[in-house]
Amino acid sequence: MIAVNRVTSYFDASGGREHEFIIVAGYISTVRKWNKFDAEWRRVLGRAEYNVPYFHMKEFAHSVGVFEGWKGDEKRRRRFINCLVGLISKYALAGFACGIEKSIWNKIDNDYTLTESFGLPFALAGRDCVNKAHEWGEKLHNYKRNEILCVFESGDKGKGHL
């Protein structure tokens, strides 16, 4: 069982092959707060006015997938996203992000062999986020390193290089 005083950060990537950048971002909070967040998040998704099984910004932004019927319904879309952002604001203690532009990665990789050291830009961005989470916890809030758990979304390409 995870200690209640432990904090956990959850990270996910954005960007990828079709973009010129990769961004890894996430939030940190206590186990207790994450449990409350998860329950409220699921309630918002399941409300009759929304009734979606999950939230993926990529689908939401383009009104595709489970959000296909939402196209042009800006009031509904605004209410929904405001609810989700409100939950993040309510339960997250801090947020962290790192972005890497692929053209810059490629230029530096030629001179400093980043790929051999980090694998993919995702891994470097992810490590930077972990460092930020540890710095936040250790220096600002007196957490020990082993009390700061970092979790990455399982489908992110390059996760194995972390």
PyMOL commands that place a pseudoatom at each C-alpha (Angstrom):
pseudoatom trace, name=CA, resn=MET, resi=1, chain=A, elem=C, hetatm=0, pos=[0.000, 0.000, 0.000]
pseudoatom trace, name=CA, resn=ILE, resi=2, chain=A, elem=C, hetatm=0, pos=[1.227, 3.499, -0.842]
pseudoatom trace, name=CA, resn=ALA, resi=3, chain=A, elem=C, hetatm=0, pos=[1.833, 5.788, 2.109]
pseudoatom trace, name=CA, resn=VAL, resi=4, chain=A, elem=C, hetatm=0, pos=[-0.727, 8.590, 2.363]
pseudoatom trace, name=CA, resn=ASN, resi=5, chain=A, elem=C, hetatm=0, pos=[1.957, 11.258, 2.810]
pseudoatom trace, name=CA, resn=ARG, resi=6, chain=A, elem=C, hetatm=0, pos=[3.588, 10.283, -0.481]
pseudoatom trace, name=CA, resn=VAL, resi=7, chain=A, elem=C, hetatm=0, pos=[3.050, 12.425, -3.566]
pseudoatom trace, name=CA, resn=THR, resi=8, chain=A, elem=C, hetatm=0, pos=[2.593, 11.148, -7.088]
pseudoatom trace, name=CA, resn=SER, resi=9, chain=A, elem=C, hetatm=0, pos=[3.065, 12.947, -10.363]
pseudoatom trace, name=CA, resn=TYR, resi=10, chain=A, elem=C, hetatm=0, pos=[1.366, 11.780, -13.554]
pseudoatom trace, name=CA, resn=PHE, resi=11, chain=A, elem=C, hetatm=0, pos=[2.867, 12.654, -16.942]
pseudoatom trace, name=CA, resn=ASP, resi=12, chain=A, elem=C, hetatm=0, pos=[1.729, 12.343, -20.538]
pseudoatom trace, name=CA, resn=ALA, resi=13, chain=A, elem=C, hetatm=0, pos=[3.208, 13.359, -23.880]
pseudoatom trace, name=CA, resn=SER, resi=14, chain=A, elem=C, hetatm=0, pos=[1.862, 15.521, -26.650]
pseudoatom trace, name=CA, resn=GLY, resi=15, chain=A, elem=C, hetatm=0, pos=[3.211, 16.030, -30.122]
pseudoatom trace, name=CA, resn=GLY, resi=16, chain=A, elem=C, hetatm=0, pos=[4.894, 13.193, -31.908]
pseudoatom trace, name=CA, resn=ARG, resi=17, chain=A, elem=C, hetatm=0, pos=[5.715, 12.250, -35.477]
pseudoatom trace, name=CA, resn=GLU, resi=18, chain=A, elem=C, hetatm=0, pos=[3.178, 14.564, -37.068]
pseudoatom trace, name=CA, resn=HIS, resi=19, chain=A, elem=C, hetatm=0, pos=[4.416, 17.558, -35.066]
pseudoatom trace, name=CA, resn=GLU, resi=20, chain=A, elem=C, hetatm=0, pos=[7.668, 19.471, -34.909]
pseudoatom trace, name=CA, resn=PHE, resi=21, chain=A, elem=C, hetatm=0, pos=[7.867, 19.156, -31.144]
pseudoatom trace, name=CA, resn=ILE, resi=22, chain=A, elem=C, hetatm=0, pos=[7.310, 16.827, -28.216]
pseudoatom trace, name=CA, resn=ILE, resi=23, chain=A, elem=C, hetatm=0, pos=[5.920, 18.026, -24.910]
pseudoatom trace, name=CA, resn=VAL, resi=24, chain=A, elem=C, hetatm=0, pos=[5.779, 16.035, -21.694]
pseudoatom trace, name=CA, resn=ALA, resi=25, chain=A, elem=C, hetatm=0, pos=[3.617, 17.544, -18.981]
pseudoatom trace, name=CA, resn=GLY, resi=26, chain=A, elem=C, hetatm=0, pos=[1.899, 16.515, -15.796]
pseudoatom trace, name=CA, resn=TYR, resi=27, chain=A, elem=C, hetatm=0, pos=[0.763, 17.311, -12.298]
pseudoatom trace, name=CA, resn=ILE, resi=28, chain=A, elem=C, hetatm=0, pos=[1.697, 16.266, -8.789]
pseudoatom trace, name=CA, resn=SER, resi=29, chain=A, elem=C, hetatm=0, pos=[-0.519, 15.749, -5.770]
pseudoatom trace, name=CA, resn=THR, resi=30, chain=A, elem=C, hetatm=0, pos=[-0.997, 13.572, -2.709]
pseudoatom trace, name=CA, resn=VAL, resi=31, chain=A, elem=C, hetatm=0, pos=[-2.430, 10.087, -2.980]
pseudoatom trace, name=CA, resn=ARG, resi=32, chain=A, elem=C, hetatm=0, pos=[-5.510, 11.193, -1.056]
pseudoatom trace, name=CA, resn=LYS, resi=33, chain=A, elem=C, hetatm=0, pos=[-6.128, 14.129, -3.397]
pseudoatom trace, name=CA, resn=TRP, resi=34, chain=A, elem=C, hetatm=0, pos=[-5.564, 11.982, -6.516]
pseudoatom trace, name=CA, resn=ASN, resi=35, chain=A, elem=C, hetatm=0, pos=[-8.181, 9.505, -5.276]
pseudoatom trace, name=CA, resn=LYS, resi=36, chain=A, elem=C, hetatm=0, pos=[-10.710, 12.313, -4.862]
pseudoatom trace, name=CA, resn=PHE, resi=37, chain=A, elem=C, hetatm=0, pos=[-9.707, 13.783, -8.229]
pseudoatom trace, name=CA, resn=ASP, resi=38, chain=A, elem=C, hetatm=0, pos=[-10.205, 10.444, -9.976]
pseudoatom trace, name=CA, resn=ALA, resi=39, chain=A, elem=C, hetatm=0, pos=[-13.694, 9.973, -8.521]
pseudoatom trace, name=CA, resn=GLU, resi=40, chain=A, elem=C, hetatm=0, pos=[-14.784, 13.505, -9.465]
pseudoatom trace, name=CA, resn=TRP, resi=41, chain=A, elem=C, hetatm=0, pos=[-13.209, 13.238, -12.953]
pseudoatom trace, name=CA, resn=ARG, resi=42, chain=A, elem=C, hetatm=0, pos=[-15.199, 10.065, -13.632]
pseudoatom trace, name=CA, resn=ARG, resi=43, chain=A, elem=C, hetatm=0, pos=[-18.386, 11.746, -12.388]
pseudoatom trace, name=CA, resn=VAL, resi=44, chain=A, elem=C, hetatm=0, pos=[-17.887, 14.666, -14.782]
pseudoatom trace, name=CA, resn=LEU, resi=45, chain=A, elem=C, hetatm=0, pos=[-17.251, 12.328, -17.727]
pseudoatom trace, name=CA, resn=GLY, resi=46, chain=A, elem=C, hetatm=0, pos=[-20.360, 10.324, -16.850]
pseudoatom trace, name=CA, resn=ARG, resi=47, chain=A, elem=C, hetatm=0, pos=[-22.746, 13.260, -16.470]
pseudoatom trace, name=CA, resn=ALA, resi=48, chain=A, elem=C, hetatm=0, pos=[-25.754, 12.954, -18.751]
pseudoatom trace, name=CA, resn=GLU, resi=49, chain=A, elem=C, hetatm=0, pos=[-24.814, 16.137, -20.635]
pseudoatom trace, name=CA, resn=TYR, resi=50, chain=A, elem=C, hetatm=0, pos=[-21.332, 14.761, -21.459]
pseudoatom trace, name=CA, resn=ASN, resi=51, chain=A, elem=C, hetatm=0, pos=[-21.478, 10.949, -21.103]
pseudoatom trace, name=CA, resn=VAL, resi=52, chain=A, elem=C, hetatm=0, pos=[-18.022, 10.112, -22.464]
pseudoatom trace, name=CA, resn=PRO, resi=53, chain=A, elem=C, hetatm=0, pos=[-15.894, 7.135, -21.380]
pseudoatom trace, name=CA, resn=TYR, resi=54, chain=A, elem=C, hetatm=0, pos=[-12.583, 9.052, -21.443]
pseudoatom trace, name=CA, resn=PHE, resi=55, chain=A, elem=C, hetatm=0, pos=[-10.950, 12.369, -22.295]
pseudoatom trace, name=CA, resn=HIS, resi=56, chain=A, elem=C, hetatm=0, pos=[-8.264, 12.766, -24.950]
pseudoatom trace, name=CA, resn=MET, resi=57, chain=A, elem=C, hetatm=0, pos=[-7.499, 16.357, -25.886]
pseudoatom trace, name=CA, resn=LYS, resi=58, chain=A, elem=C, hetatm=0, pos=[-6.577, 15.313, -29.417]
pseudoatom trace, name=CA, resn=GLU, resi=59, chain=A, elem=C, hetatm=0, pos=[-10.127, 14.046, -29.971]
pseudoatom trace, name=CA, resn=PHE, resi=60, chain=A, elem=C, hetatm=0, pos=[-11.799, 16.832, -28.022]
pseudoatom trace, name=CA, resn=ALA, resi=61, chain=A, elem=C, hetatm=0, pos=[-9.959, 19.616, -29.893]
pseudoatom trace, name=CA, resn=HIS, resi=62, chain=A, elem=C, hetatm=0, pos=[-11.108, 18.306, -33.276]
pseudoatom trace, name=CA, resn=SER, resi=63, chain=A, elem=C, hetatm=0, pos=[-14.554, 16.998, -32.236]
pseudoatom trace, name=CA, resn=VAL, resi=64, chain=A, elem=C, hetatm=0, pos=[-13.743, 13.447, -33.296]
pseudoatom trace, name=CA, resn=GLY, resi=65, chain=A, elem=C, hetatm=0, pos=[-14.055, 10.063, -31.613]
pseudoatom trace, name=CA, resn=VAL, resi=66, chain=A, elem=C, hetatm=0, pos=[-16.332, 10.207, -28.575]
pseudoatom trace, name=CA, resn=PHE, resi=67, chain=A, elem=C, hetatm=0, pos=[-16.663, 13.981, -29.119]
pseudoatom trace, name=CA, resn=GLU, resi=68, chain=A, elem=C, hetatm=0, pos=[-17.838, 13.739, -32.729]
pseudoatom trace, name=CA, resn=GLY, resi=69, chain=A, elem=C, hetatm=0, pos=[-21.375, 14.875, -31.908]
pseudoatom trace, name=CA, resn=TRP, resi=70, chain=A, elem=C, hetatm=0, pos=[-20.064, 17.935, -30.058]
pseudoatom trace, name=CA, resn=LYS, resi=71, chain=A, elem=C, hetatm=0, pos=[-18.883, 19.815, -33.156]
pseudoatom trace, name=CA, resn=GLY, resi=72, chain=A, elem=C, hetatm=0, pos=[-20.193, 23.400, -33.088]
pseudoatom trace, name=CA, resn=ASP, resi=73, chain=A, elem=C, hetatm=0, pos=[-21.676, 23.082, -29.574]
pseudoatom trace, name=CA, resn=GLU, resi=74, chain=A, elem=C, hetatm=0, pos=[-19.306, 25.622, -28.041]
pseudoatom trace, name=CA, resn=LYS, resi=75, chain=A, elem=C, hetatm=0, pos=[-21.330, 26.117, -24.831]
pseudoatom trace, name=CA, resn=ARG, resi=76, chain=A, elem=C, hetatm=0, pos=[-21.217, 22.411, -24.046]
pseudoatom trace, name=CA, resn=ARG, resi=77, chain=A, elem=C, hetatm=0, pos=[-17.541, 22.170, -24.957]
pseudoatom trace, name=CA, resn=ARG, resi=78, chain=A, elem=C, hetatm=0, pos=[-16.688, 25.205, -22.791]
pseudoatom trace, name=CA, resn=ARG, resi=79, chain=A, elem=C, hetatm=0, pos=[-18.660, 23.886, -19.789]
pseudoatom trace, name=CA, resn=PHE, resi=80, chain=A, elem=C, hetatm=0, pos=[-16.983, 20.503, -20.091]
pseudoatom trace, name=CA, resn=ILE, resi=81, chain=A, elem=C, hetatm=0, pos=[-13.411, 21.750, -20.390]
pseudoatom trace, name=CA, resn=ASN, resi=82, chain=A, elem=C, hetatm=0, pos=[-13.976, 24.273, -17.584]
pseudoatom trace, name=CA, resn=CYS, resi=83, chain=A, elem=C, hetatm=0, pos=[-15.145, 21.436, -15.313]
pseudoatom trace, name=CA, resn=LEU, resi=84, chain=A, elem=C, hetatm=0, pos=[-12.029, 19.398, -16.078]
pseudoatom trace, name=CA, resn=VAL, resi=85, chain=A, elem=C, hetatm=0, pos=[-9.654, 22.334, -15.661]
pseudoatom trace, name=CA, resn=GLY, resi=86, chain=A, elem=C, hetatm=0, pos=[-11.428, 23.198, -12.404]
pseudoatom trace, name=CA, resn=LEU, resi=87, chain=A, elem=C, hetatm=0, pos=[-10.747, 19.698, -11.072]
pseudoatom trace, name=CA, resn=ILE, resi=88, chain=A, elem=C, hetatm=0, pos=[-7.071, 19.945, -11.968]
pseudoatom trace, name=CA, resn=SER, resi=89, chain=A, elem=C, hetatm=0, pos=[-6.867, 23.333, -10.252]
pseudoatom trace, name=CA, resn=LYS, resi=90, chain=A, elem=C, hetatm=0, pos=[-8.649, 21.968, -7.192]
pseudoatom trace, name=CA, resn=TYR, resi=91, chain=A, elem=C, hetatm=0, pos=[-6.542, 18.840, -6.681]
pseudoatom trace, name=CA, resn=ALA, resi=92, chain=A, elem=C, hetatm=0, pos=[-3.114, 19.330, -8.301]
pseudoatom trace, name=CA, resn=LEU, resi=93, chain=A, elem=C, hetatm=0, pos=[-0.437, 20.856, -6.109]
pseudoatom trace, name=CA, resn=ALA, resi=94, chain=A, elem=C, hetatm=0, pos=[1.854, 21.819, -9.007]
pseudoatom trace, name=CA, resn=GLY, resi=95, chain=A, elem=C, hetatm=0, pos=[2.385, 21.204, -12.706]
pseudoatom trace, name=CA, resn=PHE, resi=96, chain=A, elem=C, hetatm=0, pos=[5.531, 20.525, -14.716]
pseudoatom trace, name=CA, resn=ALA, resi=97, chain=A, elem=C, hetatm=0, pos=[6.293, 20.515, -18.428]
pseudoatom trace, name=CA, resn=CYS, resi=98, chain=A, elem=C, hetatm=0, pos=[9.164, 20.271, -20.859]
pseudoatom trace, name=CA, resn=GLY, resi=99, chain=A, elem=C, hetatm=0, pos=[9.046, 20.802, -24.608]
pseudoatom trace, name=CA, resn=ILE, resi=100, chain=A, elem=C, hetatm=0, pos=[11.650, 19.849, -27.169]
pseudoatom trace, name=CA, resn=GLU, resi=101, chain=A, elem=C, hetatm=0, pos=[11.641, 21.086, -30.739]
pseudoatom trace, name=CA, resn=LYS, resi=102, chain=A, elem=C, hetatm=0, pos=[12.710, 18.239, -33.015]
pseudoatom trace, name=CA, resn=SER, resi=103, chain=A, elem=C, hetatm=0, pos=[14.836, 20.418, -35.323]
pseudoatom trace, name=CA, resn=ILE, resi=104, chain=A, elem=C, hetatm=0, pos=[16.869, 21.613, -32.330]
pseudoatom trace, name=CA, resn=TRP, resi=105, chain=A, elem=C, hetatm=0, pos=[17.146, 18.037, -30.999]
pseudoatom trace, name=CA, resn=ASN, resi=106, chain=A, elem=C, hetatm=0, pos=[18.457, 16.882, -34.398]
pseudoatom trace, name=CA, resn=LYS, resi=107, chain=A, elem=C, hetatm=0, pos=[20.995, 19.708, -34.615]
pseudoatom trace, name=CA, resn=ILE, resi=108, chain=A, elem=C, hetatm=0, pos=[22.369, 19.072, -31.111]
pseudoatom trace, name=CA, resn=ASP, resi=109, chain=A, elem=C, hetatm=0, pos=[22.166, 15.290, -31.587]
pseudoatom trace, name=CA, resn=ASN, resi=110, chain=A, elem=C, hetatm=0, pos=[24.690, 15.528, -34.441]
pseudoatom trace, name=CA, resn=ASP, resi=111, chain=A, elem=C, hetatm=0, pos=[27.298, 17.041, -32.098]
pseudoatom trace, name=CA, resn=TYR, resi=112, chain=A, elem=C, hetatm=0, pos=[26.447, 15.495, -28.715]
pseudoatom trace, name=CA, resn=THR, resi=113, chain=A, elem=C, hetatm=0, pos=[24.877, 12.088, -29.526]
pseudoatom trace, name=CA, resn=LEU, resi=114, chain=A, elem=C, hetatm=0, pos=[21.643, 12.706, -27.623]
pseudoatom trace, name=CA, resn=THR, resi=115, chain=A, elem=C, hetatm=0, pos=[19.966, 9.680, -29.180]
pseudoatom trace, name=CA, resn=GLU, resi=116, chain=A, elem=C, hetatm=0, pos=[22.648, 7.358, -27.788]
pseudoatom trace, name=CA, resn=SER, resi=117, chain=A, elem=C, hetatm=0, pos=[22.271, 8.926, -24.325]
pseudoatom trace, name=CA, resn=PHE, resi=118, chain=A, elem=C, hetatm=0, pos=[18.510, 9.460, -24.112]
pseudoatom trace, name=CA, resn=GLY, resi=119, chain=A, elem=C, hetatm=0, pos=[16.900, 7.474, -26.913]
pseudoatom trace, name=CA, resn=LEU, resi=120, chain=A, elem=C, hetatm=0, pos=[14.140, 9.819, -28.023]
pseudoatom trace, name=CA, resn=PRO, resi=121, chain=A, elem=C, hetatm=0, pos=[13.282, 13.454, -27.242]
pseudoatom trace, name=CA, resn=PHE, resi=122, chain=A, elem=C, hetatm=0, pos=[10.415, 12.095, -25.101]
pseudoatom trace, name=CA, resn=ALA, resi=123, chain=A, elem=C, hetatm=0, pos=[12.887, 10.498, -22.695]
pseudoatom trace, name=CA, resn=LEU, resi=124, chain=A, elem=C, hetatm=0, pos=[14.843, 13.713, -22.182]
pseudoatom trace, name=CA, resn=ALA, resi=125, chain=A, elem=C, hetatm=0, pos=[11.641, 15.718, -21.691]
pseudoatom trace, name=CA, resn=GLY, resi=126, chain=A, elem=C, hetatm=0, pos=[10.313, 13.077, -19.299]
pseudoatom trace, name=CA, resn=ARG, resi=127, chain=A, elem=C, hetatm=0, pos=[13.511, 13.090, -17.262]
pseudoatom trace, name=CA, resn=ASP, resi=128, chain=A, elem=C, hetatm=0, pos=[13.353, 16.868, -17.048]
pseudoatom trace, name=CA, resn=CYS, resi=129, chain=A, elem=C, hetatm=0, pos=[9.801, 16.636, -15.675]
pseudoatom trace, name=CA, resn=VAL, resi=130, chain=A, elem=C, hetatm=0, pos=[10.890, 14.039, -13.110]
pseudoatom trace, name=CA, resn=ASN, resi=131, chain=A, elem=C, hetatm=0, pos=[13.737, 16.332, -12.025]
pseudoatom trace, name=CA, resn=LYS, resi=132, chain=A, elem=C, hetatm=0, pos=[11.291, 19.223, -11.673]
pseudoatom trace, name=CA, resn=ALA, resi=133, chain=A, elem=C, hetatm=0, pos=[8.941, 17.079, -9.572]
pseudoatom trace, name=CA, resn=HIS, resi=134, chain=A, elem=C, hetatm=0, pos=[11.785, 15.972, -7.320]
pseudoatom trace, name=CA, resn=GLU, resi=135, chain=A, elem=C, hetatm=0, pos=[13.063, 19.516, -6.959]
pseudoatom trace, name=CA, resn=TRP, resi=136, chain=A, elem=C, hetatm=0, pos=[9.560, 20.741, -6.089]
pseudoatom trace, name=CA, resn=GLY, resi=137, chain=A, elem=C, hetatm=0, pos=[9.125, 18.005, -3.487]
pseudoatom trace, name=CA, resn=GLU, resi=138, chain=A, elem=C, hetatm=0, pos=[12.559, 17.994, -1.902]
pseudoatom trace, name=CA, resn=LYS, resi=139, chain=A, elem=C, hetatm=0, pos=[13.482, 21.664, -1.877]
pseudoatom trace, name=CA, resn=LEU, resi=140, chain=A, elem=C, hetatm=0, pos=[10.098, 23.308, -1.433]
pseudoatom trace, name=CA, resn=HIS, resi=141, chain=A, elem=C, hetatm=0, pos=[8.030, 20.782, 0.527]
pseudoatom trace, name=CA, resn=ASN, resi=142, chain=A, elem=C, hetatm=0, pos=[10.460, 18.606, 2.459]
pseudoatom trace, name=CA, resn=TYR, resi=143, chain=A, elem=C, hetatm=0, pos=[9.551, 15.314, 0.758]
pseudoatom trace, name=CA, resn=LYS, resi=144, chain=A, elem=C, hetatm=0, pos=[12.204, 12.640, 0.532]
pseudoatom trace, name=CA, resn=ARG, resi=145, chain=A, elem=C, hetatm=0, pos=[13.039, 11.394, -2.961]
pseudoatom trace, name=CA, resn=ASN, resi=146, chain=A, elem=C, hetatm=0, pos=[11.469, 7.989, -2.244]
pseudoatom trace, name=CA, resn=GLU, resi=147, chain=A, elem=C, hetatm=0, pos=[8.181, 9.730, -1.311]
pseudoatom trace, name=CA, resn=ILE, resi=148, chain=A, elem=C, hetatm=0, pos=[7.860, 11.230, -4.811]
pseudoatom trace, name=CA, resn=LEU, resi=149, chain=A, elem=C, hetatm=0, pos=[6.472, 8.742, -7.298]
pseudoatom trace, name=CA, resn=CYS, resi=150, chain=A, elem=C, hetatm=0, pos=[6.485, 9.597, -11.020]
pseudoatom trace, name=CA, resn=VAL, resi=151, chain=A, elem=C, hetatm=0, pos=[4.101, 7.772, -13.374]
pseudoatom trace, name=CA, resn=PHE, resi=152, chain=A, elem=C, hetatm=0, pos=[4.036, 8.028, -17.173]
pseudoatom trace, name=CA, resn=GLU, resi=153, chain=A, elem=C, hetatm=0, pos=[1.142, 7.194, -19.461]
pseudoatom trace, name=CA, resn=SER, resi=154, chain=A, elem=C, hetatm=0, pos=[1.801, 3.695, -20.781]
pseudoatom trace, name=CA, resn=GLY, resi=155, chain=A, elem=C, hetatm=0, pos=[1.256, 4.428, -24.475]
pseudoatom trace, name=CA, resn=ASP, resi=156, chain=A, elem=C, hetatm=0, pos=[3.907, 7.109, -24.881]
pseudoatom trace, name=CA, resn=LYS, resi=157, chain=A, elem=C, hetatm=0, pos=[6.528, 6.189, -27.485]
pseudoatom trace, name=CA, resn=GLY, resi=158, chain=A, elem=C, hetatm=0, pos=[9.970, 6.183, -25.909]
pseudoatom trace, name=CA, resn=LYS, resi=159, chain=A, elem=C, hetatm=0, pos=[8.804, 5.376, -22.379]
pseudoatom trace, name=CA, resn=GLY, resi=160, chain=A, elem=C, hetatm=0, pos=[11.307, 2.522, -22.281]
pseudoatom trace, name=CA, resn=HIS, resi=161, chain=A, elem=C, hetatm=0, pos=[14.151, 5.050, -22.508]
pseudoatom trace, name=CA, resn=LEU, resi=162, chain=A, elem=C, hetatm=0, pos=[13.209, 6.742, -19.250]
for i in range(1, 162): cmd.bond("trace and resi %d" % i, "trace and resi %d" % (i + 1))
show_as sticks, trace
zoom trace
